[in-house]
């Protein structure tokens, strides 16, 4: 096996040095089928290659693009605009309500102190690809629950059971991607 690998290495090593002519006159790589022209100008070698789509481009032998193709690519990058919407940073603390509406436009982290169970929970203003955190703190006498809205894909397949101890917190993390809400819980912060 070692001999085979050594043989292949000796056989293929010259191909890494294309354009070289060895002492026996053998040229290890014939680049003629790949190139339409080859020229050296002031010590800089340039190959004009034809891509499968027929687009001609000049490629310097150091691997960089040459001439106007560099300019066209740079121009395309410069004119490309991206829309990157993000929710405000910070910890937003909405007032508790048994019918709680969480508006992510107020912040990607929201902290609610439970003083009763949340019987209806709604979310609005999700942004595709964004992560969110909902921090639920057991207030009052504790043991409060949340009725989660349908459609959340929970880690392990089911909604979390919240910590019931007064003063303890649970962090529920959501990721919104392609109209799907993924949820996971980190429980029992004291």
Secondary structure per residue as TSV (DSSP state, phi and psi in degrees):
chain	resnum	aa	ss	phi	psi
A	1	X	-	360.0	-42.1
A	2	X	H	-65.1	-38.9
A	3	X	H	-64.4	-39.6
A	4	X	H	-63.3	-44.9
A	5	X	H	-63.8	-40.7
A	6	X	H	-64.1	-43.0
A	7	X	H	-60.2	-46.1
A	8	X	H	-63.1	-38.7
A	9	X	H	-63.6	-44.7
A	10	X	H	-64.8	-38.3
A	11	X	H	-69.8	-41.1
A	12	X	H	-88.8	-21.7
A	13	X	H	-55.8	-43.4
A	14	X	G	-62.0	-28.1
A	15	X	G	-67.9	-18.5
A	16	X	G	-74.3	-15.8
A	17	X	G	-112.9	55.4
A	18	X	T	-60.4	151.1
A	19	X	T	86.7	-7.0
A	20	X	-	-83.3	145.1
A	21	X	-	-114.3	126.9
A	22	X	-	-87.7	169.7
A	23	X	T	-55.7	-33.7
A	24	X	T	-82.6	4.5
A	25	X	S	85.0	-1.7
A	26	X	-	-79.0	128.7
A	27	X	-	-101.8	114.9
A	28	X	S	-64.1	-24.7
A	29	X	-	-133.5	130.1
A	30	X	-	-100.5	106.8
A	31	X	-	-91.6	2.3
A	32	X	T	-56.0	-41.5
A	33	X	T	-65.3	-21.0
A	34	X	T	-92.9	-19.8
A	35	X	E	-118.7	144.4
A	36	X	E	-94.1	-22.4
A	37	X	E	-158.9	157.1
A	38	X	E	-140.6	127.3
A	39	X	E	-144.9	154.3
A	40	X	E	-119.0	122.0
A	41	X	E	-121.4	117.8
A	42	X	T	48.9	44.4
A	43	X	T	83.2	-1.7
A	44	X	E	-106.5	117.0
A	45	X	E	-85.7	137.7
A	46	X	E	-132.8	134.6
A	47	X	E	-111.7	130.2
A	48	X	E	-96.3	113.9
A	49	X	E	-109.2	151.8
A	50	X	E	-109.4	119.6
A	51	X	-	-79.1	167.3
A	52	X	T	-55.6	-29.9
A	53	X	T	-82.2	-2.4
A	54	X	-	90.4	0.8
A	55	X	-	-74.8	125.8
A	56	X	E	-90.1	137.2
A	57	X	E	-145.3	151.5
A	58	X	E	-98.1	131.0
A	59	X	E	-124.2	118.1
A	60	X	E	-65.9	153.0
A	61	X	T	-68.4	-12.5
A	62	X	T	-85.0	4.9
A	63	X	S	93.9	-4.9
A	64	X	-	-90.7	156.9
A	65	X	B	-79.2	147.4
A	66	X	-	-114.5	155.9
A	67	X	T	66.0	-144.3
A	68	X	H	-70.5	-16.7
A	69	X	H	-65.5	-41.5
A	70	X	H	-55.4	-45.9
A	71	X	H	-63.8	-43.2
A	72	X	H	-64.9	-41.7
A	73	X	H	-65.6	-45.1
A	74	X	H	-61.5	-38.7
A	75	X	H	-65.4	-42.1
A	76	X	H	-64.1	-39.5
A	77	X	H	-66.0	-39.1
A	78	X	H	-69.3	-31.4
A	79	X	H	-90.2	-8.7
A	80	X	-	-74.0	127.1
A	81	X	-	-111.4	145.7
A	82	X	-	-120.4	141.6
A	83	X	-	-105.2	110.2
A	84	X	-	-122.7	91.6
A	85	X	-	-89.1	131.1
A	86	X	-	-131.1	152.0
A	87	X	-	-79.0	153.9
A	88	X	-	-60.5	144.6
A	89	X	-	-78.0	171.3
A	90	X	S	106.0	174.8
A	91	X	E	-113.0	106.3
A	92	X	E	-90.4	134.7
A	93	X	-	-120.7	89.7
A	94	X	-	-71.7	157.0
A	95	X	-	-68.3	145.5
A	96	X	-	-67.9	143.3
A	97	X	-	-151.8	137.0
A	98	X	S	-61.8	-27.7
A	99	X	E	-106.4	83.7
A	100	X	E	-86.2	127.3
A	101	X	E	-109.3	118.2
A	102	X	E	-102.1	116.7
A	103	X	E	-104.8	106.6
A	104	X	G	-65.9	-15.2
A	105	X	G	-65.2	-19.0
A	106	X	G	-80.9	-15.1
A	107	X	-	155.0	148.3
A	108	X	S	-79.2	-10.5
A	109	X	E	-123.6	124.3
A	110	X	E	-130.5	137.6
A	111	X	E	-119.9	123.7
A	112	X	E	-123.9	126.8
A	113	X	E	-92.5	118.1
A	114	X	E	-78.2	127.5
A	115	X	S	-116.1	1.4
A	116	X	S	-166.5	175.9
A	117	X	-	-75.2	146.9
A	118	X	B	-90.4	115.2
A	119	X	S	-90.7	-24.5
A	120	X	E	-138.2	123.8
A	121	X	E	-124.7	127.0
A	122	X	E	-127.1	151.5
A	123	X	E	-122.2	147.8
A	124	X	E	-142.9	160.7
A	125	X	-	62.8	47.5
A	126	X	-	-68.9	148.5
A	127	X	-	-121.1	128.6
A	128	X	T	-55.7	129.6
A	129	X	T	84.8	1.8
A	130	X	E	-93.2	150.1
A	131	X	E	-104.4	146.6
A	132	X	E	-135.4	152.8
A	133	X	E	-129.7	131.5
A	134	X	E	-117.3	114.3
A	135	X	E	-99.5	119.9
A	136	X	E	-112.6	119.8
A	137	X	E	-109.5	130.4
A	138	X	E	-76.5	113.0
A	139	X	-	-105.6	-169.8
A	140	X	T	53.2	-125.8
A	141	X	T	-95.8	0.9
A	142	X	-	77.7	-170.5
A	143	X	-	65.5	26.0
A	144	X	-	-87.6	150.8
A	145	X	-	-120.8	171.7
A	146	X	B	-130.0	131.9
A	147	X	-	-90.0	102.2
A	148	X	-	-73.4	143.8
A	149	X	-	-68.8	153.6
A	150	X	T	-69.6	160.4
A	151	X	T	97.2	-7.3
A	152	X	E	-80.7	131.1
A	153	X	E	-91.4	103.7
A	154	X	E	-86.4	146.4
A	155	X	G	-60.4	136.9
A	156	X	G	68.3	7.6
A	157	X	G	87.1	-4.9
A	158	X	S	-142.3	153.6
A	159	X	-	-63.6	149.5
A	160	X	-	-71.5	153.2
A	161	X	-	-95.8	116.8
A	162	X	-	-69.5	153.0
A	163	X	-	-65.3	139.5
A	164	X	-	-104.2	-5.9
A	165	X	S	-74.5	130.4
A	166	X	T	-57.6	134.0
A	167	X	T	87.8	-11.2
A	168	X	-	-88.4	154.2
A	169	X	E	-124.7	152.0
A	170	X	E	-122.9	138.1
A	171	X	E	-109.8	117.7
A	172	X	E	-104.4	122.2
A	173	X	E	-107.5	134.7
A	174	X	E	-121.7	145.4
A	175	X	E	-125.7	129.2
A	176	X	E	-107.8	117.7
A	177	X	E	-142.3	123.8
A	178	X	T	51.4	47.6
A	179	X	T	68.0	17.1
A	180	X	E	-116.0	135.9
A	181	X	E	-105.5	121.6
A	182	X	E	-105.1	133.4
A	183	X	E	-127.8	143.8
A	184	X	E	-146.0	150.0
A	185	X	E	-121.7	140.3
A	186	X	E	-116.6	117.5
A	187	X	E	-109.9	158.0
A	188	X	E	67.3	49.7
A	189	X	E	-77.5	131.4
A	190	X	-	-118.9	360.0
